[in-house]
């Protein structure tokens, strides 16, 4: 596309940028978030989904979401299936609750419809404004702990124990040793601000496994696998309670969790990246800035629907987009570059097929550690804030369910505020969510 056309389309000079800067920013963001093309198939593959098809769905969902962000909102934000949401999909909805992966995709589609309606009607802003900051921080940290226990389990660092539930695995085996080494490598590279540190960690552990004969080399580049095993395979009727052993209340529980996590994750990321880029000031934004931000919210809402149709868990905005903003990205051209690179990644399916779980585990564990930083924002000196937050955070890994953590946190928050004479501090959104979770447990 000629430079003049790019300038006209993305208004580069108006935003103090140029084509070269945007290209570098797009590459930077892609390198920091491209680990998802290896991690997402590894996680969703545990549900019985075709790993090759999930790889293609992941790349396409990321490309489509980023394209929508580029042209609808002109924001320098990359989109892809979200970490935490994919774990909830695989290990809670399918693994623990008994949904088939087709029904889980149906639940993602339904949550996308609800998410889109919340955005269009303005209820999304009401929900965001109503959830206390301590609970928001606890949700992020709890998802981090949930990812951590999954990573440690997948790598063999921890194993099941009938007496203590979990215990340390055999660190003399190569798999957990490689996982630990991969995690330390990622941490060191990040400390040195090396771009693509997580991706490098995944690839280095995979290469080491290849040299040790633990995995078999299948090539580097080839035509993409077929998308047919997952494309349009979602079962909406089953998600609504039409499947064996599943109920409408169970579906409601799943959709509430998907929507809440999508709302907090996507909205928080978009606001953070937009403010860092100077696109949404911390004080009152102009009508034009608010309109543009509204389009960004619409873009991330619609991307969820596309992902569920392709065959992957919820697509969301990536906080790694801040790295591209740091490199100078200010417009949708950055997102367009990200989309193009995800399409190019489709050719590397043979590489994705040999990446073992203990190579993606370090990525999960490192992301988990970053998410735990949110605990610093909890008001620990106020028990009516800190106790629900702690309960929410701890329940996620120890019940192996993001849903249970959310439920315990919201219910505890409402109860503590009510019985300490501070019920007026509770926003109506919290009451609504807490009551829905109580009904879910009562009708289970």
N, C-alpha and C positions, 0 to 999 in steps of 0.2 A: 504494500500500500504506500503510495507516494507520501513524502513528508508533509506536503501541503494538505493532503486529505486527512492525515492523522492530526495535524494542527487544528483543522476545522472541526473534526469529529470530537476530539477530546479537549480542545481549548487549552493546549499545553502552555502557551505563553501567559495566558490569564492566570494559570496556577503556578507560574514561576518554574516551569520545567521544560524539557526538550526530549526529543526522541531517544537519544543515546542514554540519558538518565533514566528514562522509563524502562528501556530494555534491560539495563543493568539491575534496576529495582525488581523487575519481573523475574529475572534469573535468580536473584538473591532470595526472594520469597520462595520460589519453586524449590531451590536447594534445601531450604529449611523445613519445608513441609512435605517433600516428596517421599519421605519414609512411609507415608500412609499407603502407598501403592504396594508395599511389602507387608505392612502390619495388618491392614484391613482384611486382605484375603486369608491371612493366618488366623485371625480371630473368627471371622464369619465361617471359615472352613470347618470349624469345630461343630457347626450346626448341621453339617451334611451338605451344605451348599457347594457347588462346583467351584473349586479355587480359581481355575482359569477364568470362568465367567465372572466371578467376583472381582478379579483383577481388572478385567475390561470395564465392568460396571463402575469400579472405583475411579478409573481414569476418566471415563466419560462423564460421570456425575461431577467430578472436580472441574472438568473442562466446561461443561454446560453451566454449572453454578458460577464459575468465574466469568464466563462470557456474559451471563445475565447481569452480573455485578458491573462489568465493564461498560455495557451499552445502556443499561437501565439507570444506573446510578453514577457512572463515571467515577467510581471509587477504586483505589489501589489495593483491593482486598481479594485474597485468594479464598476459594471455597473448596471443600472436600468432605467426605464422610468423617464425622466427628469422633474423636477419641472419647471414651466413656460411654457414649451412645451406642457404639458398636459392641462394647463389652456388655452393656445392659441387654442389648438385642440377643447376643449369643448365649450368655451365661445365666441370665435371669429369665427373660421371656421364653426362650427356647429350652435352655438347660434345666431351669428350676420349675417354671410354671407349666411346661409341657406343650407350649405352642409348637406347631411345625414352623419351619422357617418361612414357608409361604404365608402362613397366618401372621407371623411377625412382620413381614413386609406389608401386609394389609393394615396392621396396626400403625406402621410408620406412615402409610398413605393417609389414614384417618387423622393421625396427629398433624400431618402436613396441612390438611384441610382446615382443621381447628386453628392451627398456627396462622394460616393465611387469613382466616376470618378475624382472628384477634388483631392482626395487623391492620386490615382494611377498616375495621370498626373503631380502632383506637383503644380497644380493650387491652391490647398488649402493653401500652403505656400505663394503664391502670394497674395491671398485674405487677409490672416492674416496680412501680412506685409504692406498691403495697407490701412487698416482701421485705422484711427487715434486713439490714446489711449483715448482721451477724449470721442469719440463716443462709444468705447468699454465699457468704464466705465459707460457711460450713459445708454447703452442698459441693462447692468446687473441691475443697480439701477431702471430703468423703469420697468423691469420685476418684481423686488421686490415690487414696488408700486402696480403693477397690481395684484400680489398675495395678497397683503395686503387688497385691496378693496374687493377682492373675499372673503377672510377670514372674514372680518368684516361683509360682507353681509350674508354669510352662517350662521354665528353665531347669527345674529339678533342684533349685536351691532350697526349697522347702518341700516336704512330702507329708502325706497323711500319716497320722499316728493314732492308734485306738485309745491310748491312754491320755495323750496331751493334745489331741486333735491335729496339731501340726508339729513337725520337728525339722531339724536341719537335715538336708539331703547329704548324699555322699559326695563330698567335694573333691574326691580323688577321681571322679568320673570327668571326662572331657567336657560334657555339655554344660554343667553348672559352672565349671571353671571358665569356659569361653564366655558365658553370659556375664559373669562378674567382670572379666577382663574387658568385655565390650562396654559395659556400663562405665567403668573407670576411664576408658578411652574417650567416650562421649563427654564425660565430665571435664576431662583435661582439655579436650578440643574446645569445648564451650568456654572454659575459663580463659583460653587464649583467643576467644572470639573468632574461631574458624567457622566460616560459613558452611552449612551442610554437615555439621558435626554428627547429628543423629544418623543421617544417611550414611556417612562414612563408617560409623560404628557398626551399623547393620551389615554393610558390605565387607568390612574387615573380618568380622566374625564368620560370615558366610565363606569367605576365602580361606580362613583358617580351617573351617570344617571340611572344605574341599581338599585341602592339602593333607588333612589327617584321614581322609577316606570316609568321612562320616556322611557325606552327601555325594551325589553323582552329578557331574557336569552335563547339562542338557543343551548347551549353546548359550549365545548371548542375545542374538537378534533373530526374530522370526515374525511371521504374520501373527496378528492377535488371535487368541483362542475364540471359540464361538461364544456369543452372548446368550444363545438360545436357552441354556439351562436355567437362567435366572430372569430373562427378559419377559416382562408381563406375567410373571408367575405368582404375583401376589394374590392372596386369598382374602378378600375383604369380607365376604360372608362368614368365613371361619373366624376372622378376627372379631366380628360382631357377636360371636357366641354360637355360631352355627356348627362349630367343630365339636367332636366328641370330648366330653369332659370339661368343656370351656363354657364360661358364663358371661353374661353381659357385664356383671360387676367386675370380673377379672379383666375384661377388655377396658373398662373405664379406668381401672387401676393403672394398666399399662399406658394408656393414652395420656393420662394425667402426668405420669412421669416423663414420657417423651416430650410433651409440650412444655413442662416446667423447665427441664434441662435445656431444651432447644431455646426457650425464651431467654433464660439467664445467660447461657453460653453465647449465643449469637448476638444478642443485644449488647452484652457487656463487651464483647470483642469489637463489634462495630464502633461503639462509642469510644473505646480506648484507642483504636487505630485512627479513627477520624480525628480525634482531638490531638493525637501526636502529629498528624499530618496538617493540622491547622484548618481542617475542613469543618470542625464543629467546636467552636470555642467553649471554654468552661463556663463562661458567662452566657448571657442570652444570645442565641444564634439568630441570624437574620432569617427572614421568610424563605429566601432562596436556599440557604444552608439547611433549614428544616425540611424543605421539600426534597432536597437531594438525599438527605438522611432517610426520609420516608421511603424513597425509591430503593435505597439500600436494604431497608427492612423488608420491603416487598420481594426483593431479589432473593434474599436468603430464605424467605418463606416458600417461594415457588420452587427453589432448588430441592427441597425435601421431597416434593411430589415427583420430580424427575428421577431422583435417586431410587425411590421405592419402585418405580416402574422399571428401571434398569436392573434392579436387583441388589441394592445395598442399603445399609442403615442410614439414618438421618444425615443429610449434608448440612454443613454449617460453615460460618466464617471462621478463619484460622487466625489466632493471635500471632502466629509466625509472620503474618503480613506486616507486622511492625518492623521487621528486619528490612523489608523492601522500602518502607516509608523512611527508615533511617538512611537508606541508600539514595533517597531523593524522590521516590515514587509519590506522585500526587494525583494521578488521574487513572481513568479506566484503562489506559494503554498498558499499565503495569499488570492489571488483571487479564488483559488480552494476551500478553506474553505468557503468563502463568497457564492460561487455558491451552495455548499452542504447545507448550512444553509437556503438559499432561497428555495431550493427543500423541505427541512424539513418544512418550513413555510406553504407549501401547505396543511398540515394537520390541520391548524388552521383556516380554512374557517368559521366555526361557529362563532368564535370570531370576525373575520373581518365583518361578516354580521350584527353585532349589534352595531358597532361603528357609532355613529351619526355624522352629519356634524359639529356640534358645538364641537365635540371632535377632529376632524382633523383640524378645523380652527386655534387653537393655534399653531399647527405645521406650517401651511402656514404662519401665521403672524410672527413667530419667524424667519423662513427662509427669509422672506421678509426683516426683520430688518437687518439680516446679509448681504444681498445683497446691502443694501443702503450704506454700508461702501465704496463702489466703488466711490461714489460721491467725496470723498476726493482726488481722483486722477485726477479730472478734472482741467484743467488749467483755473481757474476762472478769472485770470487777463488778459486773452486774449479773447476779445468778439467774435472773429471769431471761437474760440474753445468752449467757455462757452455757448453762445446762442444756437447753434445747440444741444449741450449736454442737456441743460435745456429743450429745446423744445421736444427732444426725450424722456426724462424721464417723463415729465409731460403729454405728449399726450397719453402715454400708459394707465394709469388709467382713465384719464378724457374722452377719446374716447372709453374706454373699449376694446382696441385693441393693441396688441404688434405690429401688422403690421403697423398701422398708426403712432405709435411712431418712428419706424424705418424709414418709408418714410419721415416724417417731418424732422428727424434728418439729414439724408443723403442729402436731397434736400437743406435744410438750410445751411449745411456745404459747399456744392459746390457753392451755390449762394453767400454766404458771402465772401468766399475766392476769387471768381471771381471778385466781385465788390469792393473789397478792395485792388485789385492789387496783390493778393497773389495766383493766380491760379496755379503757378508752385508748390506750396506746396501740391496740391491735387493729390493723387495717382490715377492712371488710374482705379484702382478697385472701388474707390469712384465714379468716373464719370460714370462708367458702372452701378453700383447699383442705383445711383440717376436717371439716364435716364430711367432705367427700371421702377422705381417707378412713374416717371412722365408719362410714357406711360400707366401705369396701371390706373392712375387717369383719363387720357385723354380718354381712351377707356372704362371706366366704364359706 
